[in-house]
């Protein structure tokens, strides 16, 4: 099936989700070079695959029938009784606001969440499948930094998902991608937060297979972490 | 100036079911869901934000509540390094994002969700999806376009901006 030039912009959807024929993929890639509107739209939605991967290999509960014997507990829709309970609480708090205005916030949080360890284990157990990516862990001699980089192949190049810790906080940092020819490209820049822990996503037009190494450098050019792919 | 009771009831009716699903699936503890949902709505009421995007505000508030509790339930801060705390929060963020993405997929209209399932999760080609769904290839393509656009809008509304 061929697609006329007027219809090219709709190919964005299947370009991002996958499934375009080779001809359509080529035609849309060509179209993308010159169509600023499509470039802008792609910029808005190019992060979707990474998010969709979070929902698991089959897309989560709305995309697959629940397995028999393991029904999701039905959450009751709010009924009038619950609403009136809530409104009673609203009234109670409003009265307390008048007398205990300065401590109300803390008191309310403690009262509702004094229950203890009800949450931790279940959250950390939530897992997501490994996306089709290359993981490398970067470090440099004499540096406390540790950087986990996932290289994700995209139609437009490579997405780099970084989780960094122990980074220096006194300098802006830049992520550099070095290709097989030794050419360097900046793929992201940021400033590490107080804990030195940062999670961010960078991008480069260099295809994944042409990336030889990735490096995190300070503004003075000092390499704080590097990794070969 | 707090929102009035009618406004609180309205928030609860409109956003309660969504919040309840999100909180239940993030915490896996049905006994706590209603407490957290009510606390979220009460906080929003108390702070009376002039939020343009109430849904994102509610979800962000729920996220903060769950993260706070998650931290309180964890080891004492002096026993955990900053990196460990960051890693734990990151795992929690990811779990919450997962819940929100699933929620967003649930809010897509059916024929858009079908196309996402075929093209993305089942890795079918446009031609294969066309056969599977019994619609022309051009329809698969245009549905894929609107599915992607709408999904982005829904996720933005939920405050999932990455």
Interface residues (C-beta under 8 A of the other chain):
Chain A: X1 X3 X7 X9 X10 X11 X12 X13 X14 X16 X17 X18 X19 X20 X21 X24 X41 X44 X45 X47 X48 X49 X50 X51 X52 X54 X55 X56 X57 X58 X59 X60 X61 X62 X63 X73 X75 X77 X78 X82 X83 X85 X86 X87 X89 X90 X91 X93 X94 X97 X104 X105 X108 X109 X112 X113 X115 X116 X117 X118 X119 X120 X122 X123 X124 X126 X128 X163 X165 X166 X195 X196 X197 X199 X201
Chain B: X2 X5 X8 X9 X12 X13 X16 X17 X20 X21 X24 X26 X27 X28 X29 X30 X32 X33 X34 X35 X36 X38 X39 X41 X42 X45 X46 X65 X66 X68 X69 X70 X72 X73 X74 X82 X83 X85 X86 X87 X88 X90 X91 X92 X94 X95 X97 X98 X101 X102 X105 X106 X113 X115 X116 X117 X118 X119 X120 X121 X123 X124 X125 X126 X127 X128 X129 X137 X138 X140 X141 X142 X143 X144 X145 X146 X147 X148 X149 X151 X152 X155 X160 X162
